[in-house]
């Protein structure tokens, strides 16, 4: 559930950056922000699932 919320939040931030700062949103910048935000949440992941989650996350980069 949190992954969907983080995804929506990062899309929202891309939209706000376009409107208020005039930046051009891109999938690459969204993905970079998404991955860094997910990495901040890794401490909440169960230890036995952490390696699989990191492998999945690294495949996005």
N, CA, C and O atoms as a Tripos MOL2 file, in Angstrom:
@<TRIPOS>MOLECULE
protein
  244   243    61     0     0
PROTEIN
NO_CHARGES

@<TRIPOS>ATOM
      1 N           0.8120   -1.1920    0.0000 N.3       1 UNK1
      2 CA          0.0000    0.0000    0.0000 C.3       1 UNK1
      3 C           0.8610    1.2650    0.0000 C.2       1 UNK1
      4 O           0.5480    2.2420   -0.6800 O.2       1 UNK1
      5 N           1.9400    1.2310    0.7650 N.am      2 UNK2
      6 CA          2.7900    2.4210    0.8360 C.3       2 UNK2
      7 C           3.4620    2.7190   -0.4980 C.2       2 UNK2
      8 O           3.7120    3.8800   -0.8210 O.2       2 UNK2
      9 N           3.7520    1.6880   -1.2650 N.am      3 UNK3
     10 CA          4.3890    1.9110   -2.5650 C.3       3 UNK3
     11 C           3.4650    2.7150   -3.4710 C.2       3 UNK3
     12 O           3.9240    3.5900   -4.2050 O.2       3 UNK3
     13 N           2.1760    2.4270   -3.4260 N.am      4 UNK4
     14 CA          1.2210    3.1840   -4.2370 C.3       4 UNK4
     15 C           1.1300    4.6350   -3.7720 C.2       4 UNK4
     16 O           1.0110    5.5490   -4.5880 O.2       4 UNK4
     17 N           1.1860    4.8380   -2.4760 N.am      5 UNK5
     18 CA          1.1310    6.2000   -1.9420 C.3       5 UNK5
     19 C           2.3860    6.9740   -2.3310 C.2       5 UNK5
     20 O           2.3060    8.1390   -2.7190 O.2       5 UNK5
     21 N           3.5420    6.3270   -2.2290 N.am      6 UNK6
     22 CA          4.7940    6.9850   -2.6150 C.3       6 UNK6
     23 C           4.7950    7.2900   -4.1080 C.2       6 UNK6
     24 O           5.2610    8.3490   -4.5270 O.2       6 UNK6
     25 N           4.2780    6.3710   -4.9060 N.am      7 UNK7
     26 CA          4.1820    6.5990   -6.3510 C.3       7 UNK7
     27 C           3.3280    7.8230   -6.6450 C.2       7 UNK7
     28 O           3.7300    8.6980   -7.4120 O.2       7 UNK7
     29 N           2.1520    7.8820   -6.0370 N.am      8 UNK8
     30 CA          1.2600    9.0250   -6.2520 C.3       8 UNK8
     31 C           1.8940   10.3220   -5.7580 C.2       8 UNK8
     32 O           1.7590   11.3650   -6.3970 O.2       8 UNK8
     33 N           2.5810   10.2580   -4.6270 N.am      9 UNK9
     34 CA          3.2290   11.4450   -4.0690 C.3       9 UNK9
     35 C           4.3070   11.9710   -5.0100 C.2       9 UNK9
     36 O           4.4140   13.1790   -5.2200 O.2       9 UNK9
     37 N           5.1000   11.0760   -5.5710 N.am     10 UNK10
     38 CA          6.1660   11.5120   -6.4770 C.3      10 UNK10
     39 C           5.5930   12.0730   -7.7770 C.2      10 UNK10
     40 O           6.1550   13.0120   -8.3420 O.2      10 UNK10
     41 N           4.4840   11.5110   -8.2590 N.am     11 UNK11
     42 CA          3.8170   12.0790   -9.4390 C.3      11 UNK11
     43 C           3.2940   13.4740   -9.1110 C.2      11 UNK11
     44 O           3.4150   14.3940   -9.9190 O.2      11 UNK11
     45 N           2.7180   13.6240   -7.9320 N.am     12 UNK12
     46 CA          2.2180   14.9260   -7.4860 C.3      12 UNK12
     47 C           3.3490   15.9540   -7.4240 C.2      12 UNK12
     48 O           3.1770   17.0990   -7.8420 O.2      12 UNK12
     49 N           4.4960   15.5420   -6.9060 N.am     13 UNK13
     50 CA          5.6360   16.4520   -6.8170 C.3      13 UNK13
     51 C           6.1470   16.8400   -8.2030 C.2      13 UNK13
     52 O           6.5710   17.9780   -8.4070 O.2      13 UNK13
     53 N           6.1110   15.9070   -9.1600 N.am     14 UNK14
     54 CA          6.5070   16.2280  -10.5360 C.3      14 UNK14
     55 C           5.5530   17.2740  -11.1210 C.2      14 UNK14
     56 O           5.9820   18.2180  -11.7840 O.2      14 UNK14
     57 N           4.2670   17.0910  -10.8690 N.am     15 UNK15
     58 CA          3.2600   18.0270  -11.3560 C.3      15 UNK15
     59 C           3.4660   19.4100  -10.7430 C.2      15 UNK15
     60 O           3.4240   20.4170  -11.4490 O.2      15 UNK15
     61 N           3.6890   19.4580   -9.4380 N.am     16 UNK16
     62 CA          3.9090   20.7420   -8.7730 C.3      16 UNK16
     63 C           5.1690   21.4290   -9.2780 C.2      16 UNK16
     64 O           5.1890   22.6500   -9.4340 O.2      16 UNK16
     65 N           6.2140   20.6620   -9.5340 N.am     17 UNK17
     66 CA          7.4480   21.2460  -10.0580 C.3      17 UNK17
     67 C           7.2060   21.8570  -11.4370 C.2      17 UNK17
     68 O           7.7780   22.8960  -11.7650 O.2      17 UNK17
     69 N           6.3660   21.2190  -12.2400 N.am     18 UNK18
     70 CA          6.0400   21.7620  -13.5580 C.3      18 UNK18
     71 C           5.2550   23.0640  -13.4280 C.2      18 UNK18
     72 O           5.5430   24.0420  -14.1190 O.2      18 UNK18
     73 N           4.2740   23.0720  -12.5530 N.am     19 UNK19
     74 CA          3.4080   24.2410  -12.4140 C.3      19 UNK19
     75 C           4.1260   25.4060  -11.7340 C.2      19 UNK19
     76 O           4.0620   26.5360  -12.2180 O.2      19 UNK19
     77 N           4.7990   25.1440  -10.6320 N.am     20 UNK20
     78 CA          5.3400   26.2280   -9.8130 C.3      20 UNK20
     79 C           6.7910   26.5890  -10.1300 C.2      20 UNK20
     80 O           7.2080   27.7250   -9.9060 O.2      20 UNK20
     81 N           7.5550   25.6400  -10.6460 N.am     21 UNK21
     82 CA          8.9710   25.9180  -10.9250 C.3      21 UNK21
     83 C           9.2830   25.9360  -12.4140 C.2      21 UNK21
     84 O          10.3700   26.3520  -12.8160 O.2      21 UNK21
     85 N           8.3410   25.4900  -13.2310 N.am     22 UNK22
     86 CA          8.5440   25.4940  -14.6660 C.3      22 UNK22
     87 C           9.4620   24.4000  -15.1760 C.2      22 UNK22
     88 O           9.9410   24.4770  -16.3070 O.2      22 UNK22
     89 N           9.7180   23.3820  -14.3650 N.am     23 UNK23
     90 CA         10.5710   22.2820  -14.8110 C.3      23 UNK23
     91 C           9.7800   21.3270  -15.6970 C.2      23 UNK23
     92 O           8.5520   21.2690  -15.6340 O.2      23 UNK23
     93 N          10.4930   20.5980  -16.5040 N.am     24 UNK24
     94 CA          9.8660   19.6120  -17.3700 C.3      24 UNK24
     95 C           9.8710   18.2590  -16.6760 C.2      24 UNK24
     96 O          10.9370   17.7180  -16.3850 O.2      24 UNK24
     97 N           8.6890   17.7020  -16.4060 N.am     25 UNK25
     98 CA          8.6600   16.3920  -15.7540 C.3      25 UNK25
     99 C           9.1080   15.3030  -16.7170 C.2      25 UNK25
    100 O           8.8610   15.3780  -17.9200 O.2      25 UNK25
    101 N           9.7620   14.2990  -16.1740 N.am     26 UNK26
    102 CA         10.1870   13.1720  -16.9940 C.3      26 UNK26
    103 C          10.0930   11.8970  -16.1780 C.2      26 UNK26
    104 O          10.0820   11.9190  -14.9470 O.2      26 UNK26
    105 N          10.0250   10.8020  -16.8850 N.am     27 UNK27
    106 CA          9.9620    9.5130  -16.2080 C.3      27 UNK27
    107 C          11.2510    9.2530  -15.4440 C.2      27 UNK27
    108 O          11.2180    8.6900  -14.3500 O.2      27 UNK27
    109 N          12.3780    9.6510  -16.0010 N.am     28 UNK28
    110 CA         13.6670    9.4170  -15.3410 C.3      28 UNK28
    111 C          13.7670   10.1670  -14.0140 C.2      28 UNK28
    112 O          14.2260    9.6060  -13.0200 O.2      28 UNK28
    113 N          13.3440   11.4260  -13.9920 N.am     29 UNK29
    114 CA         13.4170   12.1720  -12.7320 C.3      29 UNK29
    115 C          12.4260   11.6180  -11.7170 C.2      29 UNK29
    116 O          12.7240   11.5630  -10.5250 O.2      29 UNK29
    117 N          11.2350   11.2040  -12.1880 N.am     30 UNK30
    118 CA         10.2730   10.5790  -11.2770 C.3      30 UNK30
    119 C          10.8450    9.2940  -10.6920 C.2      30 UNK30
    120 O          10.7420    9.0520   -9.4890 O.2      30 UNK30
    121 N          11.4480    8.4700  -11.5490 N.am     31 UNK31
    122 CA         11.9900    7.1890  -11.0940 C.3      31 UNK31
    123 C          13.1200    7.3940  -10.0930 C.2      31 UNK31
    124 O          13.2090    6.6700   -9.1010 O.2      31 UNK31
    125 N          13.9710    8.3580  -10.3400 N.am     32 UNK32
    126 CA         15.0770    8.6410   -9.4210 C.3      32 UNK32
    127 C          14.5420    9.0720   -8.0530 C.2      32 UNK32
    128 O          15.0340    8.6050   -7.0260 O.2      32 UNK32
    129 N          13.5580    9.9430   -8.0280 N.am     33 UNK33
    130 CA         12.9610   10.3770   -6.7600 C.3      33 UNK33
    131 C          12.2270    9.2310   -6.0780 C.2      33 UNK33
    132 O          12.2760    9.0990   -4.8550 O.2      33 UNK33
    133 N          11.5480    8.4030   -6.8630 N.am     34 UNK34
    134 CA         10.8220    7.2590   -6.3120 C.3      34 UNK34
    135 C          11.7780    6.2850   -5.6380 C.2      34 UNK34
    136 O          11.5350    5.8550   -4.5100 O.2      34 UNK34
    137 N          12.8600    5.9360   -6.3210 N.am     35 UNK35
    138 CA         13.8270    4.9770   -5.7720 C.3      35 UNK35
    139 C          14.4700    5.5300   -4.5050 C.2      35 UNK35
    140 O          14.6280    4.8010   -3.5260 O.2      35 UNK35
    141 N          14.8400    6.8000   -4.5110 N.am     36 UNK36
    142 CA         15.4710    7.3560   -3.3090 C.3      36 UNK36
    143 C          14.4880    7.4110   -2.1410 C.2      36 UNK36
    144 O          14.8810    7.2030   -0.9930 O.2      36 UNK36
    145 N          13.2270    7.6870   -2.4190 N.am     37 UNK37
    146 CA         12.2210    7.7080   -1.3580 C.3      37 UNK37
    147 C          11.9540    6.3030   -0.8220 C.2      37 UNK37
    148 O          11.7970    6.1240    0.3850 O.2      37 UNK37
    149 N          11.9020    5.3210   -1.6910 N.am     38 UNK38
    150 CA         11.6990    3.9340   -1.2590 C.3      38 UNK38
    151 C          12.8850    3.4710   -0.4150 C.2      38 UNK38
    152 O          12.7010    2.7520    0.5680 O.2      38 UNK38
    153 N          14.0880    3.8720   -0.7850 N.am     39 UNK39
    154 CA         15.2650    3.4750   -0.0100 C.3      39 UNK39
    155 C          15.2040    4.0250    1.4110 C.2      39 UNK39
    156 O          15.7340    3.4060    2.3340 O.2      39 UNK39
    157 N          14.5740    5.1620    1.5980 N.am     40 UNK40
    158 CA         14.4030    5.7100    2.9420 C.3      40 UNK40
    159 C          13.4560    4.8540    3.7870 C.2      40 UNK40
    160 O          13.5390    4.8560    5.0160 O.2      40 UNK40
    161 N          12.5690    4.1330    3.1340 N.am     41 UNK41
    162 CA         11.5900    3.3040    3.8320 C.3      41 UNK41
    163 C          12.0680    1.8700    4.0430 C.2      41 UNK41
    164 O          11.3440    1.0690    4.6330 O.2      41 UNK41
    165 N          13.2430    1.5330    3.5840 N.am     42 UNK42
    166 CA         13.7270    0.1490    3.6890 C.3      42 UNK42
    167 C          13.8910   -0.3190    5.1270 C.2      42 UNK42
    168 O          13.8090   -1.5180    5.3930 O.2      42 UNK42
    169 N          14.1160    0.5860    6.0440 N.am     43 UNK43
    170 CA         14.2870    0.1780    7.4390 C.3      43 UNK43
    171 C          13.0100   -0.4210    8.0180 C.2      43 UNK43
    172 O          13.0580   -1.0940    9.0480 O.2      43 UNK43
    173 N          11.8770   -0.1880    7.3780 N.am     44 UNK44
    174 CA         10.6050   -0.7120    7.8530 C.3      44 UNK44
    175 C          10.2930   -2.0880    7.2720 C.2      44 UNK44
    176 O           9.3300   -2.7360    7.6820 O.2      44 UNK44
    177 N          11.0940   -2.5230    6.3340 N.am     45 UNK45
    178 CA         10.8710   -3.8060    5.6690 C.3      45 UNK45
    179 C          11.3160   -4.9530    6.5780 C.2      45 UNK45
    180 O          12.2840   -4.8240    7.3270 O.2      45 UNK45
    181 N          10.6000   -6.0700    6.5020 N.am     46 UNK46
    182 CA         10.9930   -7.2450    7.2830 C.3      46 UNK46
    183 C          12.3690   -7.7120    6.8210 C.2      46 UNK46
    184 O          12.6580   -7.7010    5.6240 O.2      46 UNK46
    185 N          13.2180   -8.1200    7.7570 N.am     47 UNK47
    186 CA         14.5890   -8.5220    7.3930 C.3      47 UNK47
    187 C          14.6370   -9.6530    6.3640 C.2      47 UNK47
    188 O          15.5080   -9.6560    5.4940 O.2      47 UNK47
    189 N          13.7210  -10.6020    6.4520 N.am     48 UNK48
    190 CA         13.7510  -11.7230    5.5030 C.3      48 UNK48
    191 C          13.2770  -11.3210    4.1030 C.2      48 UNK48
    192 O          13.5110  -12.0520    3.1410 O.2      48 UNK48
    193 N          12.6230  -10.1820    3.9830 N.am     49 UNK49
    194 CA         12.1620   -9.7120    2.6760 C.3      49 UNK49
    195 C          13.0460   -8.6110    2.0940 C.2      49 UNK49
    196 O          12.8890   -8.2230    0.9360 O.2      49 UNK49
    197 N          13.9640   -8.1200    2.8980 N.am     50 UNK50
    198 CA         14.7630   -6.9640    2.4960 C.3      50 UNK50
    199 C          15.6140   -7.2400    1.2540 C.2      50 UNK50
    200 O          15.6880   -6.3930    0.3640 O.2      50 UNK50
    201 N          16.2590   -8.4140    1.1770 N.am     51 UNK51
    202 CA         17.1080   -8.7230    0.0210 C.3      51 UNK51
    203 C          16.3000   -8.8070   -1.2700 C.2      51 UNK51
    204 O          16.7270   -8.3000   -2.3080 O.2      51 UNK51
    205 N          15.1380   -9.4440   -1.2060 N.am     52 UNK52
    206 CA         14.2870   -9.5470   -2.3930 C.3      52 UNK52
    207 C          13.7830   -8.1690   -2.8140 C.2      52 UNK52
    208 O          13.7010   -7.8630   -4.0040 O.2      52 UNK52
    209 N          13.4510   -7.3580   -1.8420 N.am     53 UNK53
    210 CA         12.9690   -6.0130   -2.1330 C.3      53 UNK53
    211 C          14.0690   -5.1620   -2.7620 C.2      53 UNK53
    212 O          13.8170   -4.4080   -3.7020 O.2      53 UNK53
    213 N          15.2890   -5.2850   -2.2390 N.am     54 UNK54
    214 CA         16.4220   -4.5480   -2.8100 C.3      54 UNK54
    215 C          16.7180   -4.9920   -4.2390 C.2      54 UNK54
    216 O          17.0470   -4.1670   -5.0910 O.2      54 UNK54
    217 N          16.6010   -6.2940   -4.5030 N.am     55 UNK55
    218 CA         16.8240   -6.8010   -5.8590 C.3      55 UNK55
    219 C          15.7960   -6.2220   -6.8220 C.2      55 UNK55
    220 O          16.1270   -5.8400   -7.9440 O.2      55 UNK55
    221 N          14.5640   -6.1630   -6.3790 N.am     56 UNK56
    222 CA         13.5020   -5.5810   -7.2060 C.3      56 UNK56
    223 C          13.7550   -4.0940   -7.4320 C.2      56 UNK56
    224 O          13.5760   -3.5880   -8.5400 O.2      56 UNK56
    225 N          14.1650   -3.4120   -6.3940 N.am     57 UNK57
    226 CA         14.4440   -1.9850   -6.4910 C.3      57 UNK57
    227 C          15.6360   -1.7110   -7.4040 C.2      57 UNK57
    228 O          15.6210   -0.7500   -8.1720 O.2      57 UNK57
    229 N          16.6620   -2.5460   -7.3250 N.am     58 UNK58
    230 CA         17.8410   -2.3710   -8.1820 C.3      58 UNK58
    231 C          17.5260   -2.6390   -9.6440 C.2      58 UNK58
    232 O          18.1900   -2.0960  -10.5270 O.2      58 UNK58
    233 N          16.5260   -3.4660   -9.9140 N.am     59 UNK59
    234 CA         16.1570   -3.7180  -11.3080 C.3      59 UNK59
    235 C          15.5110   -2.4840  -11.9410 C.2      59 UNK59
    236 O          15.4780   -2.3620  -13.1650 O.2      59 UNK59
    237 N          15.0050   -1.5820  -11.1240 N.am     60 UNK60
    238 CA         14.4190   -0.3430  -11.6420 C.3      60 UNK60
    239 C          15.4770    0.6680  -12.0520 C.2      60 UNK60
    240 O          15.2200    1.5370  -12.8860 O.2      60 UNK60
    241 N          16.6580    0.5590  -11.4750 N.am     61 UNK61
    242 CA         17.6950    1.5620  -11.7360 C.3      61 UNK61
    243 C          18.4580    1.3000  -12.9760 C.2      61 UNK61
    244 O          19.3610    2.0640  -13.3180 O.2      61 UNK61
@<TRIPOS>BOND
     1     1     2 1
     2     2     3 1
     3     3     4 2
     4     3     5 am
     5     5     6 1
     6     6     7 1
     7     7     8 2
     8     7     9 am
     9     9    10 1
    10    10    11 1
    11    11    12 2
    12    11    13 am
    13    13    14 1
    14    14    15 1
    15    15    16 2
    16    15    17 am
    17    17    18 1
    18    18    19 1
    19    19    20 2
    20    19    21 am
    21    21    22 1
    22    22    23 1
    23    23    24 2
    24    23    25 am
    25    25    26 1
    26    26    27 1
    27    27    28 2
    28    27    29 am
    29    29    30 1
    30    30    31 1
    31    31    32 2
    32    31    33 am
    33    33    34 1
    34    34    35 1
    35    35    36 2
    36    35    37 am
    37    37    38 1
    38    38    39 1
    39    39    40 2
    40    39    41 am
    41    41    42 1
    42    42    43 1
    43    43    44 2
    44    43    45 am
    45    45    46 1
    46    46    47 1
    47    47    48 2
    48    47    49 am
    49    49    50 1
    50    50    51 1
    51    51    52 2
    52    51    53 am
    53    53    54 1
    54    54    55 1
    55    55    56 2
    56    55    57 am
    57    57    58 1
    58    58    59 1
    59    59    60 2
    60    59    61 am
    61    61    62 1
    62    62    63 1
    63    63    64 2
    64    63    65 am
    65    65    66 1
    66    66    67 1
    67    67    68 2
    68    67    69 am
    69    69    70 1
    70    70    71 1
    71    71    72 2
    72    71    73 am
    73    73    74 1
    74    74    75 1
    75    75    76 2
    76    75    77 am
    77    77    78 1
    78    78    79 1
    79    79    80 2
    80    79    81 am
    81    81    82 1
    82    82    83 1
    83    83    84 2
    84    83    85 am
    85    85    86 1
    86    86    87 1
    87    87    88 2
    88    87    89 am
    89    89    90 1
    90    90    91 1
    91    91    92 2
    92    91    93 am
    93    93    94 1
    94    94    95 1
    95    95    96 2
    96    95    97 am
    97    97    98 1
    98    98    99 1
    99    99   100 2
   100    99   101 am
   101   101   102 1
   102   102   103 1
   103   103   104 2
   104   103   105 am
   105   105   106 1
   106   106   107 1
   107   107   108 2
   108   107   109 am
   109   109   110 1
   110   110   111 1
   111   111   112 2
   112   111   113 am
   113   113   114 1
   114   114   115 1
   115   115   116 2
   116   115   117 am
   117   117   118 1
   118   118   119 1
   119   119   120 2
   120   119   121 am
   121   121   122 1
   122   122   123 1
   123   123   124 2
   124   123   125 am
   125   125   126 1
   126   126   127 1
   127   127   128 2
   128   127   129 am
   129   129   130 1
   130   130   131 1
   131   131   132 2
   132   131   133 am
   133   133   134 1
   134   134   135 1
   135   135   136 2
   136   135   137 am
   137   137   138 1
   138   138   139 1
   139   139   140 2
   140   139   141 am
   141   141   142 1
   142   142   143 1
   143   143   144 2
   144   143   145 am
   145   145   146 1
   146   146   147 1
   147   147   148 2
   148   147   149 am
   149   149   150 1
   150   150   151 1
   151   151   152 2
   152   151   153 am
   153   153   154 1
   154   154   155 1
   155   155   156 2
   156   155   157 am
   157   157   158 1
   158   158   159 1
   159   159   160 2
   160   159   161 am
   161   161   162 1
   162   162   163 1
   163   163   164 2
   164   163   165 am
   165   165   166 1
   166   166   167 1
   167   167   168 2
   168   167   169 am
   169   169   170 1
   170   170   171 1
   171   171   172 2
   172   171   173 am
   173   173   174 1
   174   174   175 1
   175   175   176 2
   176   175   177 am
   177   177   178 1
   178   178   179 1
   179   179   180 2
   180   179   181 am
   181   181   182 1
   182   182   183 1
   183   183   184 2
   184   183   185 am
   185   185   186 1
   186   186   187 1
   187   187   188 2
   188   187   189 am
   189   189   190 1
   190   190   191 1
   191   191   192 2
   192   191   193 am
   193   193   194 1
   194   194   195 1
   195   195   196 2
   196   195   197 am
   197   197   198 1
   198   198   199 1
   199   199   200 2
   200   199   201 am
   201   201   202 1
   202   202   203 1
   203   203   204 2
   204   203   205 am
   205   205   206 1
   206   206   207 1
   207   207   208 2
   208   207   209 am
   209   209   210 1
   210   210   211 1
   211   211   212 2
   212   211   213 am
   213   213   214 1
   214   214   215 1
   215   215   216 2
   216   215   217 am
   217   217   218 1
   218   218   219 1
   219   219   220 2
   220   219   221 am
   221   221   222 1
   222   222   223 1
   223   223   224 2
   224   223   225 am
   225   225   226 1
   226   226   227 1
   227   227   228 2
   228   227   229 am
   229   229   230 1
   230   230   231 1
   231   231   232 2
   232   231   233 am
   233   233   234 1
   234   234   235 1
   235   235   236 2
   236   235   237 am
   237   237   238 1
   238   238   239 1
   239   239   240 2
   240   239   241 am
   241   241   242 1
   242   242   243 1
   243   243   244 2
@<TRIPOS>SUBSTRUCTURE
     1 UNK1         2 RESIDUE 1 A UNK
     2 UNK2         6 RESIDUE 1 A UNK
     3 UNK3        10 RESIDUE 1 A UNK
     4 UNK4        14 RESIDUE 1 A UNK
     5 UNK5        18 RESIDUE 1 A UNK
     6 UNK6        22 RESIDUE 1 A UNK
     7 UNK7        26 RESIDUE 1 A UNK
     8 UNK8        30 RESIDUE 1 A UNK
     9 UNK9        34 RESIDUE 1 A UNK
    10 UNK10       38 RESIDUE 1 A UNK
    11 UNK11       42 RESIDUE 1 A UNK
    12 UNK12       46 RESIDUE 1 A UNK
    13 UNK13       50 RESIDUE 1 A UNK
    14 UNK14       54 RESIDUE 1 A UNK
    15 UNK15       58 RESIDUE 1 A UNK
    16 UNK16       62 RESIDUE 1 A UNK
    17 UNK17       66 RESIDUE 1 A UNK
    18 UNK18       70 RESIDUE 1 A UNK
    19 UNK19       74 RESIDUE 1 A UNK
    20 UNK20       78 RESIDUE 1 A UNK
    21 UNK21       82 RESIDUE 1 A UNK
    22 UNK22       86 RESIDUE 1 A UNK
    23 UNK23       90 RESIDUE 1 A UNK
    24 UNK24       94 RESIDUE 1 A UNK
    25 UNK25       98 RESIDUE 1 A UNK
    26 UNK26      102 RESIDUE 1 A UNK
    27 UNK27      106 RESIDUE 1 A UNK
    28 UNK28      110 RESIDUE 1 A UNK
    29 UNK29      114 RESIDUE 1 A UNK
    30 UNK30      118 RESIDUE 1 A UNK
    31 UNK31      122 RESIDUE 1 A UNK
    32 UNK32      126 RESIDUE 1 A UNK
    33 UNK33      130 RESIDUE 1 A UNK
    34 UNK34      134 RESIDUE 1 A UNK
    35 UNK35      138 RESIDUE 1 A UNK
    36 UNK36      142 RESIDUE 1 A UNK
    37 UNK37      146 RESIDUE 1 A UNK
    38 UNK38      150 RESIDUE 1 A UNK
    39 UNK39      154 RESIDUE 1 A UNK
    40 UNK40      158 RESIDUE 1 A UNK
    41 UNK41      162 RESIDUE 1 A UNK
    42 UNK42      166 RESIDUE 1 A UNK
    43 UNK43      170 RESIDUE 1 A UNK
    44 UNK44      174 RESIDUE 1 A UNK
    45 UNK45      178 RESIDUE 1 A UNK
    46 UNK46      182 RESIDUE 1 A UNK
    47 UNK47      186 RESIDUE 1 A UNK
    48 UNK48      190 RESIDUE 1 A UNK
    49 UNK49      194 RESIDUE 1 A UNK
    50 UNK50      198 RESIDUE 1 A UNK
    51 UNK51      202 RESIDUE 1 A UNK
    52 UNK52      206 RESIDUE 1 A UNK
    53 UNK53      210 RESIDUE 1 A UNK
    54 UNK54      214 RESIDUE 1 A UNK
    55 UNK55      218 RESIDUE 1 A UNK
    56 UNK56      222 RESIDUE 1 A UNK
    57 UNK57      226 RESIDUE 1 A UNK
    58 UNK58      230 RESIDUE 1 A UNK
    59 UNK59      234 RESIDUE 1 A UNK
    60 UNK60      238 RESIDUE 1 A UNK
    61 UNK61      242 RESIDUE 1 A UNK
